[in-house]
């Protein structure tokens, strides 16, 4: 069984979010949960909450959580908010506030790269 969870328009840049996603890629769900729980940054908290959501869906579907693996976790770039700040000589200095999308897939099949 495959469980797919998405979180769109997160107010964090994809570059920061990829640090947490690379940490837990191709790990078991319980091991990824333990890794993210003790990381001290905002990106791991976002990935941890999405993983908790996927595990609660698995629990309601009566799937054994000990057999689940993170087969796919993607961090994509979302739309940018473009703002400006006054600069010298009447110019406008651009500020881009990046957003990101996060997709997490849990499966009871072991990833091929672990074999």
C-alpha positions in Angstrom: 0.0 0.0 0.0 1.2 3.5 -0.8 0.3 6.6 1.1 1.0 10.0 -0.6 0.8 13.3 1.4 1.4 16.8 0.0 1.9 20.2 1.6 1.9 23.1 -0.7 2.9 26.8 -0.4 5.2 26.3 2.6 6.8 29.6 3.8 10.4 28.3 3.6 12.8 28.2 0.8 13.4 24.9 -1.0 17.1 25.1 -0.3 16.5 25.0 3.4 13.8 22.3 3.1 16.1 20.0 1.1 18.5 19.7 4.1 15.8 17.9 6.1 14.5 15.8 3.1 18.0 14.6 2.3 18.4 13.5 5.9 15.5 11.0 5.8 15.4 9.9 2.2 15.1 6.0 1.8 14.8 5.4 5.5 12.1 3.5 7.5 9.3 5.7 8.8 10.1 5.1 12.4 13.8 5.8 11.9 13.0 9.0 10.0 10.6 10.1 12.7 13.3 9.7 15.3 15.9 11.6 13.2 13.5 14.5 12.6 12.3 14.7 16.2 15.7 15.7 17.5 16.8 18.1 14.7 16.8 21.7 15.8 15.7 23.6 12.7 12.5 24.8 11.1 12.7 22.6 8.0 12.8 19.4 10.0 9.7 20.5 12.0 7.8 20.9 8.8 8.9 17.5 7.4 8.2 15.9 10.8 4.6 17.2 10.9 4.0 15.9 7.4 5.4 12.5 8.3 3.1 12.4 11.4 0.2 13.1 9.1 1.1 10.3 6.8 1.6 7.9 9.7 -1.8 8.8 11.1 -3.4 8.0 7.7 -1.5 4.6 7.8 -2.9 4.0 11.3 -6.4 4.7 10.2 -6.0 2.4 7.2 -4.8 -0.4 9.6 -1.3 -0.7 8.0 1.6 -1.7 10.2 3.8 1.4 10.8 6.9 -0.7 11.4 6.9 -1.9 7.8 6.6 1.5 6.2 9.5 3.2 4.3 9.9 6.6 2.8 10.1 5.6 -0.8 9.9 9.2 -2.2 10.3 12.6 -0.7 10.3 15.6 -3.0 10.9 19.3 -2.3 9.9 21.5 -5.2 9.9 25.2 -5.7 6.7 27.1 -5.4 5.7 30.6 -6.5 7.8 33.5 -5.3 6.5 36.6 -3.6 8.2 39.6 -5.2 8.6 42.6 -2.9 10.8 45.6 -3.0 12.8 47.8 -0.7 13.8 51.4 -1.5 17.3 51.8 -2.7 19.6 54.6 -3.4 18.8 57.3 -6.1 15.1 56.4 -6.0 15.6 52.8 -7.2 13.8 49.7 -5.9 15.9 46.8 -4.6 14.1 43.5 -5.2 13.3 41.0 -2.5 12.0 37.6 -3.4 10.3 35.5 -0.7 10.5 31.9 -1.8 7.8 29.2 -1.2 8.1 25.5 -1.6 6.0 22.3 -2.1 6.7 19.1 -0.2 5.5 15.6 -1.4 6.1 12.6 0.9 5.3 8.9 -0.1 5.2 6.0 2.3 5.1 2.5 1.1 5.3 -1.0 2.7 7.7 -2.1 0.0 11.4 -1.7 0.8 13.3 0.8 -1.5 15.5 -0.9 -4.1 18.5 1.1 -3.1 18.5 -0.5 0.4 18.9 -4.0 -1.0 
